[in-house]
Amino acid sequence: MPDRIKQEADMAELDAGSIASHERPGTPSAFTCPECHGTLFELSDGHLIRFRCRTGHAYSAESLMSEQGDNLEAAMYTAMTALKERSALAERLAERARGRGHEITARQFAEQSRDAERQAELIRQALLAAEAGPQSGPVPTEGNGDSEPENKVTQERIKKTG
C-alpha cells in the first residue's frame, strides 16, 4: 500500500501517530475544515480532488462545498436571531425611555430597533433566495401574494427565529 494512502487510512482511524506526524497529508489549501477549523490539505489523484485536515476529517470537493453551505446557513440564522433580539431589546428600551420622558433617547433606541429589523430582513431575504436557487429573482417579502410558497423547511425555521 502506498505510504500516502496508508497515512490517510491511519488518519481516518484517528491513529495518534499519523495525526501527530509532521508530514502534511497534501498541499495546504486556502480552506479550513468545517468541523475543527484547521487547515485543509488538498490531495489530487488525477481529476479527483479531496481535502483532509490534520485531525483526519476528509472531504470530497462536493462534500466540502455542502458543509460550507450548511455552516454559512447556520451562521446566517444565528445572525438573524441576534438582530431580532437586538431589535426587541432596543424597542423595549425605547418604550422605557418614552415612559420617563426621554424622547431623544427613545428616538435613538427606536431607530436602532428599526435598523436591526431591516438587517434581519436582509438576511431573511438572502436565506430565502439561497433556498430558491440561483435561477430565481428576488424573493418577495411575506404577505404580498406574488410568490410561490417558500420551501417549508426554510419557512418553518424563519418562523421559529422571527
C-alpha positions in Angstrom: 0.0 0.0 0.0 1.5 3.4 -0.9 2.6 5.4 2.1 0.2 8.3 1.4 -2.8 6.0 1.3 -1.7 4.2 4.4 -1.2 7.6 6.2 -4.7 8.6 5.1 -6.2 5.4 6.3 -4.4 5.8 9.7 -5.7 9.4 10.0 -9.3 8.2 9.2 -9.0 5.8 12.0 -7.6 8.6 14.2 -4.3 6.9 14.7 -2.4 9.2 17.1 0.9 8.6 15.3 -0.3 9.6 11.9 -2.1 12.7 13.3 0.9 13.9 15.3 3.2 13.3 12.3 4.8 16.5 11.0 4.3 15.2 7.4 1.5 17.0 5.7 -1.2 14.9 4.1 -1.1 17.0 0.9 -0.7 20.6 -0.3 -2.0 23.3 2.1 -5.2 24.8 0.6 -6.8 28.2 1.3 -9.7 26.4 3.0 -10.4 25.4 6.6 -12.0 22.3 8.0 -15.7 22.9 8.6 -15.5 20.7 11.7 -12.3 21.7 13.5 -11.4 24.8 11.6 -7.9 23.6 11.0 -6.1 23.9 7.7 -7.3 21.6 4.9 -4.7 19.9 2.7 -5.6 19.2 -0.9 -4.9 15.8 -2.3 -5.2 15.1 -6.0 -5.5 11.7 -7.7 -5.8 12.5 -11.4 -9.0 14.5 -11.8 -10.3 13.7 -8.3 -9.7 16.4 -5.7 -10.0 15.6 -2.0 -9.4 17.6 1.2 -8.2 16.4 4.6 -7.2 18.2 7.8 -4.5 17.0 10.3 -7.1 15.6 12.7 -8.4 13.3 10.0 -11.6 14.9 8.7 -11.9 14.2 5.0 -14.0 15.8 2.2 -14.5 15.5 -1.5 -14.9 18.8 -3.2 -18.7 18.3 -3.3 -18.9 17.4 0.4 -16.7 20.3 1.4 -19.0 22.7 -0.6 -22.0 21.2 1.1 -20.5 21.5 4.6 -19.5 25.1 4.0 -23.1 25.9 2.8 -24.5 24.3 6.0 -22.2 26.3 8.2 -23.0 29.5 6.3 -26.7 28.9 6.6 -26.4 28.2 10.4 -24.3 31.4 10.8 -26.9 33.4 8.9 -29.8 32.1 11.1 -27.7 32.9 14.2 -27.2 36.5 12.9 -30.8 36.9 12.1 -31.9 35.7 15.5 -29.3 38.1 17.2 -30.6 41.0 15.2 -34.2 40.2 16.1 -33.3 40.1 19.7 -31.4 43.4 19.4 -34.4 45.0 17.8 -36.7 43.7 20.6 -34.3 45.0 23.3 -33.9 48.4 21.6 -37.7 48.7 21.3 -38.1 47.8 25.0 -35.5 50.4 25.9 -37.3 53.0 23.7 -40.5 52.4 25.5 -38.9 52.8 28.9 -37.2 56.0 27.8 -40.5 57.3 26.5 -42.2 56.5 29.8 -39.5 58.5 31.6 -40.0 61.5 29.2 -36.6 61.0 27.5 -37.8 61.5 23.9 -34.3 61.9 22.3 -33.1 58.6 23.8 -36.4 56.9 22.9 -35.9 58.0 19.3 -32.4 56.7 19.2 -33.4 53.3 20.6 -36.4 53.2 18.2 -34.0 53.9 15.2 -31.6 51.1 16.5 -34.6 48.8 16.6 -35.7 49.6 13.0 -32.1 49.2 11.8 -31.8 45.8 13.4 -35.1 44.8 11.9 -34.0 45.9 8.4 -30.8 44.0 8.7 -32.6 40.9 9.9 -34.9 41.2 6.9 -32.0 41.4 4.5 -30.6 38.2 6.0 -34.0 36.6 5.8 -34.3 37.5 2.1 -30.8 36.2 1.4 -31.7 32.9 3.1 -34.9 32.6 1.0 -33.1 33.5 -2.2 -30.4 30.9 -1.5 -33.1 28.3 -0.8 -34.9 29.2 -4.0 -31.8 28.7 -6.1 -29.6 30.7 -8.4 -32.2 30.8 -11.2 -34.8 32.9 -9.4 -35.0 36.6 -8.9 -35.5 38.5 -5.7 -37.7 36.7 -3.1 -40.8 38.8 -2.3 -41.4 39.7 1.3 -44.1 37.8 3.2 -47.7 38.6 2.6 -47.6 40.3 -0.8 -49.1 37.3 -2.6 -46.6 37.5 -5.5 -44.5 34.4 -4.8 -45.0 30.7 -4.8 -44.9 29.1 -1.4 -41.4 29.1 0.2 -39.6 26.0 1.0 -41.3 24.5 4.0 -38.1 23.9 6.0 -36.9 27.4 5.4 -40.3 28.8 6.2 -40.6 26.9 9.4 -37.1 27.8 10.5 -37.7 31.5 9.8 -41.0 31.4 11.8 -39.1 30.0 14.8 -36.5 32.7 14.7 -38.6 35.6 13.9 
